[in-house]
Amino acid sequence: MFESGPDGRPLTTEDLRVFLRRLPALDTAVPDAERIEQLALLESVKHACAGAQATVAVVFDASQREAQAAVGVPARQRGRGVAAQVALARHEPPSRGSRHLGLARALHTELPRTGEHLRHGRVSEWRATIVARETACLSVEERQAVDAALAADLPFLSDREVEGRAKALAVRFDAASVVKRAAKARADRRVWLRPAPDTMTYLTALLPVEQGVAAYAALKAAAGTARVAGEDTGGEPDTRGEGQVMADTLVERLTGQVTAAAVPLEIQLVMPAESLVGEGDEPATLPGGHPVPAAFARHLVSVCADACERAGLALALRRLFTSPDTSQLVAMDSRRRVFDGQLRRFLTVRDQTCRTPWCDAPIRHADHVIPDRAGGPTTAVNGQGLCQACNQAKEAPGWRAATVEPGPSLGNPHAPPHRVRTTTPTGHTYDSTAPPLLPTRGDPRPRGRGQVNPWRDNHIALRWAQRSRLPDLLDSA
């Protein structure tokens, strides 16, 4: 699997452990010229480690498929869950496992020269990925030909040069497949949303080039029109920058609202009652576990309330009960087979993102830790929020999961957070602990009057003009 060392024996797992232990003690009391040499060598070591990971992944994949075949797994299902194990071992989201495993296979069989460069630390994993990506539409023989043509220059090319060379060679060998790939790319157009720092979000669209250019040009023109309109009317000048006008125009045209700020929606902002009524400054939390300052959270509630009032609607608040020491959400129960309604909402608020370690994907499935078919109950204790890829991965043969900490409840609010232990087919275990609902809260403080009891109806509906009643409503049980 690995080349022999100076003593003629292969590098072992214990050798890797020794190297890892010794690396922090690298001698830096050397001349600057040698420090540069150290930086260069360490960069090559990083690339070579990625190459070694690819080799191990290919051998592991073959072994797992053989083991699954031996126990009668159908051919089309063999390999299920392997990519997730690769990703977990690399401390990455399981959704990235398929990418790593696909690259490893390509470097092993179809791009051997690129794989050799990577294993010897001469190119980075990303540049090897570019070669694999730009040749994915070719046959095995054509891929190998491109690989051979790139081999001599690959260590000396930049990312952009690698992409350009690989793409040009792909067109030369099979122009029709490149055209077909472009057609497929148009079919894959889509829109997705992901969180950004400082209470912002990225709304991204993958569009055909002419549509993307047209959309951007329209937003650009709207920004120019807004500036000219302000000058012509002689009214208050529009102080927004070009980027701000383009962003606001995008929201207004997509939602049909008159202004970007007037969009009605459910925010799912979680904040302490004291911060909501202005008697505390403890930060709040937005979906996904993103903390925001209390003042900003109050402003957000005020904006939503004003929008509701203009529309003749009521501001809806939902009361949540947390443990007094760690701010974990307390449990609820259900006899239903499917996690839906309030129970699904509970799992989404408690877990915030996919519960698989290192996976920050949005929750798509409310999953049974112990499957329903194995007698697992439909309860918050036996539930967890997972993304689609992670939920499918744990259905592969040999995967097991169990709740090792049930989490706080109304009867035991000081219990440790909800914790699930996942065991892979190789026996490796990964623990997942429910994140704090309010990450900055640490010291337990008494809240309310006496023992907390859930409301029969956990919604409050009130007009913003009645907000003076809010402290009394929140304190009633």
Secondary structure as GFF3:
##gff-version 3
##sequence-region A 1 477
A	DSSP	alpha_helix	13	22	.	.	.	ID=ss1
A	DSSP	three_ten_helix	23	25	.	.	.	ID=ss2
A	DSSP	alpha_helix	32	70	.	.	.	ID=ss3
A	DSSP	three_ten_helix	75	77	.	.	.	ID=ss4
A	DSSP	alpha_helix	82	89	.	.	.	ID=ss5
A	DSSP	three_ten_helix	94	96	.	.	.	ID=ss6
A	DSSP	alpha_helix	97	109	.	.	.	ID=ss7
A	DSSP	alpha_helix	112	119	.	.	.	ID=ss8
A	DSSP	alpha_helix	125	134	.	.	.	ID=ss9
A	DSSP	alpha_helix	140	150	.	.	.	ID=ss10
A	DSSP	three_ten_helix	154	156	.	.	.	ID=ss11
A	DSSP	alpha_helix	159	173	.	.	.	ID=ss12
A	DSSP	alpha_helix	175	187	.	.	.	ID=ss13
A	DSSP	beta_strand	190	196	.	.	.	ID=ss14
A	DSSP	beta_strand	200	206	.	.	.	ID=ss15
A	DSSP	alpha_helix	209	233	.	.	.	ID=ss16
A	DSSP	alpha_helix	242	255	.	.	.	ID=ss17
A	DSSP	three_ten_helix	260	262	.	.	.	ID=ss18
A	DSSP	alpha_helix	273	276	.	.	.	ID=ss19
A	DSSP	beta_strand	284	286	.	.	.	ID=ss20
A	DSSP	beta_strand	290	292	.	.	.	ID=ss21
A	DSSP	alpha_helix	294	310	.	.	.	ID=ss22
A	DSSP	beta_strand	315	318	.	.	.	ID=ss23
A	DSSP	alpha_helix	341	351	.	.	.	ID=ss24
A	DSSP	beta_strand	365	368	.	.	.	ID=ss25
A	DSSP	three_ten_helix	372	374	.	.	.	ID=ss26
A	DSSP	beta_strand	383	386	.	.	.	ID=ss27
A	DSSP	alpha_helix	388	393	.	.	.	ID=ss28
A	DSSP	beta_strand	400	405	.	.	.	ID=ss29
A	DSSP	beta_strand	419	423	.	.	.	ID=ss30
A	DSSP	beta_strand	429	433	.	.	.	ID=ss31
A	DSSP	beta_strand	459	462	.	.	.	ID=ss32
A	DSSP	three_ten_helix	464	469	.	.	.	ID=ss33
A	DSSP	alpha_helix	470	475	.	.	.	ID=ss34
###
